[in-house]
Amino acid sequence: MSTLRLALVQLAVGAQKAANLANARSKVLEAARAGAQMVVLPECFNSPYGTQYFAQYAEEVGAGGPCGESTEALARMAQEASVYLVGGSIPERAGGDLFNTCTVWGPDGAQLAKHRKVHLFDIDFPGKIVFRESEVLQPGDALTEFGTPWGRFGVGICYDMRFPEMAMVAARRGCIAMLYPGAFNTTTGPLHWELLLRARAVDNQIFTAACSPARDLAATYHAWGHSTIVDPYARVLATTAEAPDIVYGDLDLDLVADARRSVPVTTQRRFDLYPDVAKQ
Ligand SMILES: NC(=O)CCC(=O)C(=O)O
């Protein structure tokens, strides 16, 4: 189990939820036919991305199995394709609250994890973009990992990748990769998307991957695209532009130990000098 074929489905997401689910299914099956063993879908894969849409597209999301149209579809497609499926994210309704939530499914269709976006995307980039998820969403309150035959994986959603502590804690707990369904935009994407993925990778000597929706210039939010996989040396292993695509990467898992042997920062930390940094 020292190589993993990972696929990121850069999906064209539109206004019809049923069409988004059907399109996701067909791309997950296509990735599986191409040998993918784990597939990642984008942030907000069943709905356009925007605070005005979340309530309309929201569904309940269980922790122990499917309970709405989208999670039922995810469980079925993981099983049909026989892959580990990181099911992007969907707007989740829980009581009176809404969350931005990722679910993870095993090849038998069992639910392995549920992550609610912890850091909400609230920015004001003068003259470029104002976005405030917190106007309609609540933040999650837990970090998320799941186990596979290849090792443990951490999950974050988009803006979560800006917070190094999250990836650092996952790596110190033994995760070999951080996976981020994400939808950066045409302002922050060119500035920071690849930089952040490579930074999280080099700091922690893990793989990182982020899966975006394809860009739709008719939508209210223009996703950056550029779904990307980075290795533990912070090299870009696979990437794409903004059109619908599937990005494949063959992850040589020995590279995690290899990078840590070559540049042994994991054993050289000086917690005596920064004791307030979580030593997990
Ligand atoms: N959906 C998001 O969280 C977008 C994050 C983003 O664009 C950023 O710059 O951060």
The ligand as an SDF file (V2000), in Angstrom:
LIG
                    3D

 10  9  0  0  0  0  0  0  0  0999 V2000
  -14.6980   29.1990   -0.0480 N   0  0  0  0  0  0  0  0  0  0  0  0
  -13.7130   29.7340    0.6090 C   0  0  0  0  0  0  0  0  0  0  0  0
  -13.4820   29.4830    1.7710 O   0  0  0  0  0  0  0  0  0  0  0  0
  -12.8620   30.6710   -0.1720 C   0  0  0  0  0  0  0  0  0  0  0  0
  -11.5440   30.9780    0.4840 C   0  0  0  0  0  0  0  0  0  0  0  0
  -10.7440   31.9380   -0.2960 C   0  0  0  0  0  0  0  0  0  0  0  0
  -11.0270   32.2850   -1.4270 O   0  0  0  0  0  0  0  0  0  0  0  0
   -9.5450   32.4750    0.3290 C   0  0  0  0  0  0  0  0  0  0  0  0
   -8.9260   33.3460   -0.2740 O   0  0  0  0  0  0  0  0  0  0  0  0
   -9.2050   32.0710    1.4470 O   0  0  0  0  0  0  0  0  0  0  0  0
  1  2  1  0
  2  3  2  0
  2  4  1  0
  4  5  1  0
  5  6  1  0
  6  7  2  0
  6  8  1  0
  8  9  2  0
  8 10  1  0
M  END
$$$$
